[in-house]
Amino acid sequence: MKVDGRHFRSIWLEPDGWSVGAIDQRRLPHEFIVARLTTADEAGEAISSMLVRGAPLIGATAAYGMALAMRSDASDAALDHAGKMLAATRPTAINLRWAVDEMQRALAPLAASARVDAAYARARAIADEDVEINREIGRHGLGLIEAIAASKKPGEPVNVLTHCNAGWLATVDWGTATSPIY
């Protein structure tokens, strides 16, 4: 999505290659502030304080939180601790639990020395997969909206009703139910 003409995702790996940027949704719509996450604890706080909102974005934040944890300590104990800490931030969030489980599944079999790079690669892939899933929702949904529009009188509006966080800020990019509109 573009903000003041510049493309933003709602979460991204910063140019330093290890810290994570995220739009602070608590400050919207009055201020556009980017938070920099540098630890797993900060990623957990971003989830629990609702700096990030929306199931897909919460999952991506948890994945990056696991990567940040591995950067600090790639031991088995740290992998387990980070997973439990992040999962506890929003216990009912399905995407959060999925992302933590996915990261642990990908990292647990690896030697500690291989975990940092693998964690960042998998977190980035989870974020990119979310973008592609939502782009496809938009592509398929647009056809549905166009079919509805074709059945109406010219100029008659097509109404789209969404529930909960469905825009681009709820995901890494594009949004879920609003993706066809974009």
N, C-alpha and C positions, 0 to 999 in steps of 0.2 A: 504494500500500500504506500501511497505517496503522502508525505507530510511536507508542506511547503516546497513541493516540487522534487523532493528527495525520496527515493524508495527506502522503506524501512520494513523489516520483519518485526514482530513483537519481541523476539529474542534472537540473539546471534552471538557468534564467537567474535570477540574483539580482534583488531589487527595484531595485538601482541601474541595471538595464537593460543592463549590459555584462559584469560578472563572472559566473562560473559556479560553482554549488554542486554538490558531488558527495559522496555517502556514501563515506567511507573504509573500504573493505571489508577492508583489512588489519587493522583494529582490531576487527572483529566476531568473535565475538559478545560480547566482553567490554565493549566501549565503542561507543557510537554517536557518531561524530565526523563533522562535515561539513567538508570541505575547500573552500576558496575558490580557484578557479583564475582568475588574472588575466593570464596570458600563454600564448602558444602553447607555450613551453617547459614551463610547468607542466602543460599538458594532455598534452604528450608524456610527461612524467615520471609523470603519473597513469596513463597506459597502460602504460608500461614497468615501473613498480614494482608494478603490479597493484592500485593504489588502486581502479581500476575493473576489473571482470572480466565476461566474457561478450561474445560477438561483437556483438550489437546495441548494447550499452552502449559498447563500444569504438568502434564506428562513430559513435555520437552524440557521444562525447567528442572524436573527431577533427574532426567537423563544427564543434563549438564551438571547438576549438583553431584551426581555420582562421579563424573569426570573430574570435577574439582576436588572431590574427596581423594581420588586416586593420585592426583598430583601431589597432595599433601602426604599421603601414606597409602601405598598400594598393597598393604598386607591383607591377608584373609580377614583378620579381625576388623580392620578399617572398612573393608568392603561390606561386611555384615553390619557394622555399626551405622555406616552411611545409609544403607538400605532401610534399616529400622527407623532411623531418625527422620529420613525423608518421608517414608510411608506414614509416619505418625502426624505429619503436618496437616493432612486433610484425609483422615482415615476412610471416608466414603468416596473418594475420588478414584474412579475406575482407571482412567488413563495414568494417574500417578502410580498406582500399584502395578499396572502393566509395564510402565517404563522402568520402574525399579527392578521388577522381576527380569525384564529383558536385559537390562544392564548386568545384573548379577549372573544371569545365564551365560552371557557373552564373556564376562570377565573371570568368573570363578575358575574355569579350567586353565587359565593362562598363568604363567610365571609372573610374579610381582613385577619383574622388570619390563614386561610387555603390556602391562595393564594401562598405563597412562595413555599411550598412543591409541590403544584399542578403545579405551573409554571415550576419548574425544572423537574418534572416528565413528563409533556407534551412536553417540549423542548427536553428532552432526547428521548422520543418516536418519535418525528418528525425526529430527526437525525437517529434513528434506522430504522424507516420506509423508509427513503431515501436509506440507505444501502441495505435493502432488495429489494426495487424496482429495484435498479441498479444491484444487483446480479441476479435478475430474467431477466432483460434485457440481461445480459450477457449469461445466460443459454439459453434463447430463440434465441438470436442472433448467438450463436455458432453453433446451428443447421443449420441456414441459411448459414453461412460461410462454414460449412462443406459440405452442399449440392452444393454450388457453386464450391467448390474445387473438388468435385467428378465429376463435369461435365467438368473439364478441363483436359488437358494432364498432366501426372505426372510431378511434378516440376514446373508447370506453376503457377505464383503468383496469389493470390486473392487480389485485391485492395479494400481498405476500405477508403472511403472519408467521412470526418467528417466536420461539420460546427460549428463554434464558439467554446466555451469551452465545450468539450465533454469528457475530461479525469477525472481521479480521483480527481484532485484538484478542479474541478468545482462542485463536489458533496461532500458528507460527506466521501464517500469511493467508490471505483470501477469505477466510471464514468458512462456516459450514452452510447454514441455510441462506446466508446472504451472498455466497459466492456466485450464484447465477446472475445476480443483479450487477455485480462488479464486472 
